[in-house]
Amino acid sequence: MTRSILVRIILGACAITALLLLCTWLVGGFVGLSGHGVAALIIGIVVSMFLGIGLMVAVFASSRSGHDDAAGESTASFKRPSED
């Protein structure tokens, strides 16, 4: 996957999230919340989304660079002591 495809996927996920928040607001989904509650909810959603995207990018980058293979080889020779 090229970098431009990843950027498009991330921007698409952000756009879908923004659209869902807007639709929820338009149909009155935030009626019972104060302004601080709505702000906290939106900040929580955005931070969680970016954390998830960032961690998945780290997993894919690590897998493609070969770092995972080196870690797998070092643990393959490790033998657990027998449980007596």
C-alpha positions in Angstrom: 0.0 0.0 0.0 1.3 3.4 -0.9 1.3 6.3 1.5 -1.3 8.1 -0.5 -3.8 5.3 -0.1 -3.2 5.2 3.6 -3.8 9.0 3.8 -7.0 8.6 1.8 -8.2 5.8 4.2 -7.5 7.9 7.2 -9.2 11.0 5.8 -12.2 8.9 4.8 -12.5 7.5 8.3 -12.3 11.1 9.7 -15.0 12.2 7.2 -17.3 9.4 8.1 -16.9 10.1 11.8 -17.5 13.8 11.3 -20.6 13.0 9.2 -22.0 10.6 11.9 -21.4 13.3 14.6 -23.2 15.9 12.5 -26.2 13.6 11.8 -26.4 12.7 15.5 -26.4 16.4 16.4 -29.1 17.2 13.7 -31.5 14.5 15.0 -31.1 15.7 18.6 -28.8 13.0 19.9 -27.0 15.4 22.2 -30.2 17.0 23.7 -29.6 15.7 27.3 -25.9 16.8 27.4 -24.5 20.1 28.3 -22.0 21.9 26.1 -19.2 20.5 28.2 -20.6 17.0 27.8 -20.8 17.3 24.0 -17.3 18.7 23.8 -16.0 15.8 26.0 -17.8 13.3 23.9 -16.5 14.7 20.6 -12.9 15.0 22.0 -13.1 11.4 23.3 -14.3 10.1 20.0 -11.7 11.9 18.0 -8.8 10.9 20.3 -9.9 7.3 20.4 -10.2 7.2 16.6 -6.7 8.7 16.1 -5.2 6.4 18.7 -6.7 3.4 17.0 -5.5 4.6 13.6 -2.1 5.3 14.9 -1.7 1.9 16.5 -2.9 0.1 13.4 -0.4 2.1 11.3 2.4 1.1 13.7 1.4 -2.6 13.4 1.4 -2.4 9.6 4.6 -0.5 9.4 6.3 -2.9 11.8 5.1 -5.9 9.9 6.3 -4.5 6.5 9.7 -3.5 7.8 10.6 -6.9 9.1 10.9 -6.1 12.8 8.2 -8.6 13.6 10.2 -11.4 12.0 13.3 -10.6 14.0 11.3 -10.7 17.2 9.7 -14.0 16.2 13.0 -15.6 15.5 14.4 -14.7 18.9 11.5 -16.3 20.8 11.5 -19.4 18.6 14.6 -20.7 20.3 13.3 -20.0 23.7 12.2 -23.2 25.5 10.0 -23.2 28.5 11.2 -25.2 31.5 9.1 -28.2 32.1 6.6 -27.9 34.8 7.1 -30.5 37.4 
